[in-house]
Amino acid sequence: MLAANSPPMPRLEDVVVSKCPANTTYEVGVLGAAGVVYCNRDSAVAEADQLAKGNHVDAWLTEDHVHFLRIKSYRANEPQSR
């Protein structure tokens, strides 16, 4: 279980743009499904934005597969659990 002050993390069905470690390409994928590789970050982020918007989920970016930055949020507001 994550601590209350943990940074936000992608959830199942969120869209994630991740830098491929061996080169300069970026993969866009929905958590739990296969992804598509793009030649540059701008194209990957634009595609992630459209996917997240269409699926009403959040879009995230990671360069190191450890730290995640939410780049768009289309998820309906949900009550915070306590």
One Martini backbone bead per residue (centre of mass of N, CA, C, O) as a GRO file, in nm:
protein
   82
    1MET     BB    1   0.097   0.036   0.022
    2LEU     BB    2   0.062   0.363  -0.016
    3ALA     BB    3   0.136   0.649   0.088
    4ALA     BB    4  -0.023   0.950   0.124
    5ASN     BB    5   0.259   1.105   0.006
    6SER     BB    6   0.261   0.985  -0.258
    7PRO     BB    7   0.308   0.983  -0.568
    8PRO     BB    8   0.165   0.979  -0.849
    9MET     BB    9   0.024   0.710  -1.046
   10PRO     BB   10  -0.042   0.503  -1.271
   11ARG     BB   11  -0.324   0.343  -1.407
   12LEU     BB   12  -0.525   0.140  -1.519
   13GLU     BB   13  -0.564   0.259  -1.860
   14ASP     BB   14  -0.352   0.441  -1.882
   15VAL     BB   15  -0.139   0.665  -2.050
   16VAL     BB   16   0.201   0.594  -2.171
   17VAL     BB   17   0.509   0.765  -2.201
   18SER     BB   18   0.810   0.596  -2.311
   19LYS     BB   19   1.141   0.563  -2.298
   20CYS     BB   20   1.366   0.402  -2.472
   21PRO     BB   21   1.666   0.294  -2.346
   22ALA     BB   22   1.841   0.233  -2.630
   23ASN     BB   23   1.700   0.504  -2.737
   24THR     BB   24   1.495   0.781  -2.895
   25THR     BB   25   1.237   0.644  -2.845
   26TYR     BB   26   0.871   0.623  -2.814
   27GLU     BB   27   0.617   0.485  -2.610
   28VAL     BB   28   0.269   0.412  -2.657
   29GLY     BB   29   0.051   0.315  -2.382
   30VAL     BB   30  -0.164   0.097  -2.230
   31LEU     BB   31  -0.217  -0.025  -1.947
   32GLY     BB   32  -0.218  -0.371  -2.038
   33ALA     BB   33  -0.089  -0.300  -2.326
   34ALA     BB   34   0.018  -0.243  -2.619
   35GLY     BB   35   0.242  -0.049  -2.814
   36VAL     BB   36   0.370   0.251  -2.975
   37VAL     BB   37   0.622   0.375  -3.183
   38TYR     BB   38   0.815   0.680  -3.171
   39CYS     BB   39   1.057   0.913  -3.279
   40ASN     BB   40   0.918   1.130  -3.082
   41ARG     BB   41   0.788   1.301  -2.819
   42ASP     BB   42   0.572   1.483  -2.950
   43SER     BB   43   0.415   1.256  -3.092
   44ALA     BB   44   0.360   1.085  -2.840
   45VAL     BB   45   0.207   1.300  -2.675
   46ALA     BB   46  -0.020   1.352  -2.879
   47GLU     BB   47  -0.128   1.060  -2.876
   48ALA     BB   48  -0.180   1.039  -2.571
   49ASP     BB   49  -0.386   1.262  -2.556
   50GLN     BB   50  -0.598   1.130  -2.743
   51LEU     BB   51  -0.633   0.865  -2.587
   52ALA     BB   52  -0.712   0.984  -2.312
   53LYS     BB   53  -0.955   1.146  -2.406
   54GLY     BB   54  -1.118   0.902  -2.534
   55ASN     BB   55  -1.090   0.731  -2.235
   56HIS     BB   56  -1.094   0.900  -1.971
   57VAL     BB   57  -0.786   0.951  -1.892
   58ASP     BB   58  -0.454   0.948  -1.823
   59ALA     BB   59  -0.140   1.109  -1.892
   60TRP     BB   60   0.204   0.996  -1.924
   61LEU     BB   61   0.557   1.053  -1.832
   62THR     BB   62   0.868   0.869  -1.905
   63GLU     BB   63   1.236   0.835  -1.893
   64ASP     BB   64   1.293   0.586  -1.646
   65HIS     BB   65   1.051   0.403  -1.515
   66VAL     BB   66   1.003   0.571  -1.222
   67HIS     BB   67   0.919   0.851  -1.320
   68PHE     BB   68   0.609   1.046  -1.317
   69LEU     BB   69   0.419   1.254  -1.549
   70ARG     BB   70   0.140   1.435  -1.563
   71ILE     BB   71   0.003   1.570  -1.875
   72LYS     BB   72  -0.299   1.452  -1.849
   73SER     BB   73  -0.658   1.501  -1.749
   74TYR     BB   74  -0.969   1.293  -1.806
   75ARG     BB   75  -1.060   1.208  -1.541
   76ALA     BB   76  -1.293   1.172  -1.339
   77ASN     BB   77  -1.387   1.275  -1.057
   78GLU     BB   78  -1.281   1.137  -0.750
   79PRO     BB   79  -1.300   1.022  -0.458
   80GLN     BB   80  -1.118   1.034  -0.179
   81SER     BB   81  -0.938   0.826  -0.003
   82ARG     BB   82  -0.882   0.747   0.366
   0.00000   0.00000   0.00000
